[in-house]
Each structure stands twice: as structure tokens, then as C-alpha cells.
Amino acid sequence: MYGDMIASLRTFDPEDQRTLNAVARVIAPPARDAIVTESVEARARDTLRHLCDAVNFPSIKTRALIDDLATGRAFFGSDGYLPAFFELERCSTTWQQTPSS
């Protein structure tokens, strides 16, 4: 790593710490902020509504949570909901294509 530039990334064997393969591509969604467009907000609302329904989270609290997140209100733990704003299928497909050996 040179300043804020990464020269290379490689996978490694955790047992002997030897490097294995170069990583050609990494998708790193924001860890703190999301750029919220109309389509991103709609996806987040839909994802969160389905997740809350799956665990029987009360609907009044669900609406309040979704409104707070969609309007950008920061609260302790709100960062944990950021994956709802992104297309995780694209990220997981890229991860699955990464060689495991």
C-alpha cells in the first residue's frame, strides 16, 4: 500500500500464511454512508420491510426504522442497515467467482 493506493491484493492460506492467488477485483460498498437515490431508497425500503416481516418485527417500529434510515437520520447501529441500500447479488456473485484454492 502506497498512501491511499493499493498495489495488490492476494488471498492466503490461514494455516501457513502463504499467499495463494492475486485478487483481480474487489467490490467494497461504503461502510458509513450511502448515496440515496429514489431507486436506492425504494430498494432499501423493500428489503427492510421484508426482513422485518420475516422476524415479526412490529409494523409501527418497522415504518419508523425505514423512515429514519431513508431520510438519513443517524443513530447508534444504523450502519448495520447499509447492506439494504446495495445490490448484494452483484457483490456475492463477484465473491463466488473468486477462486477458493
C-alpha positions in Angstrom: 0.0 0.0 0.0 1.3 3.4 -1.0 -0.6 6.2 0.7 -4.2 5.6 -0.4 -3.3 3.4 -3.4 -3.3 -0.4 -3.1 -0.6 -2.1 -5.2 -2.1 -5.6 -5.0 -4.4 -7.9 -3.0 -3.8 -11.6 -2.6 -5.6 -14.5 -0.9 -3.7 -16.5 1.6 -3.8 -19.8 3.5 -4.7 -19.0 7.1 -2.8 -22.1 8.3 0.7 -21.3 7.0 0.1 -17.6 6.0 1.4 -18.2 2.4 -0.1 -16.2 -0.4 -2.1 -18.1 -2.9 -3.7 -16.0 -5.7 -4.0 -12.5 -6.8 -7.4 -10.9 -6.4 -8.4 -9.3 -9.7 -11.5 -7.4 -8.5 -13.0 -6.3 -5.2 -16.3 -4.5 -4.6 -16.3 -2.5 -1.4 -19.5 -0.8 -0.7 -19.4 2.3 1.6 -19.0 1.4 5.2 -20.5 4.6 6.6 -22.6 6.5 4.1 -25.0 5.6 1.2 -25.7 7.8 -1.8 -29.5 7.6 -1.7 -31.3 8.0 -5.0 -35.0 7.2 -5.5 -34.3 3.7 -6.7 -31.8 3.0 -3.8 -34.3 4.3 -1.3 -37.1 2.1 -2.8 -34.8 -1.0 -2.7 -33.8 -0.3 0.9 -37.4 0.2 2.0 -38.5 -3.0 0.3 -35.5 -5.1 1.7 -36.0 -3.8 5.2 -39.8 -4.3 5.1 -39.3 -8.0 4.0 -36.6 -8.6 6.7 -38.7 -7.1 9.4 -41.7 -9.1 8.4 -39.6 -12.3 8.4 -38.8 -11.8 12.1 -42.3 -10.4 13.1 -40.9 -7.0 13.9 -43.8 -4.7 14.8 -45.1 -2.8 11.8 -45.1 0.6 13.6 -41.4 0.2 14.6 -40.6 -1.1 11.1 -42.1 2.1 9.5 -40.2 4.3 11.9 -36.9 2.4 11.3 -37.4 2.6 7.5 -38.3 6.3 7.6 -35.3 7.1 9.8 -32.9 5.2 7.5 -34.3 6.5 4.3 -34.2 10.1 5.4 -30.5 9.7 6.6 -31.2 10.0 10.3 -28.1 8.7 12.0 -28.5 6.6 15.2 -26.3 4.1 17.0 -26.2 0.9 14.9 -27.7 2.5 11.8 -24.5 1.5 9.9 -25.6 -2.2 10.2 -28.5 -1.5 7.8 -26.3 -0.2 4.9 -26.4 -3.5 3.0 -30.1 -2.9 2.4 -29.1 0.0 0.2 -26.9 -2.0 -2.2 -27.4 -4.8 -4.7 -25.8 -7.6 -2.7 -26.5 -10.1 -5.5 -23.8 -8.4 -7.6 -21.4 -8.4 -4.7 -22.0 -12.0 -3.8 -21.7 -13.1 -7.4 -18.3 -11.5 -7.7 -17.3 -13.1 -4.4 -18.4 -16.6 -5.6 -16.3 -16.1 -8.7 -13.2 -15.7 -6.6 -11.0 -18.8 -6.7 -11.2 -20.7 -3.4 -8.0 -22.7 -3.8 
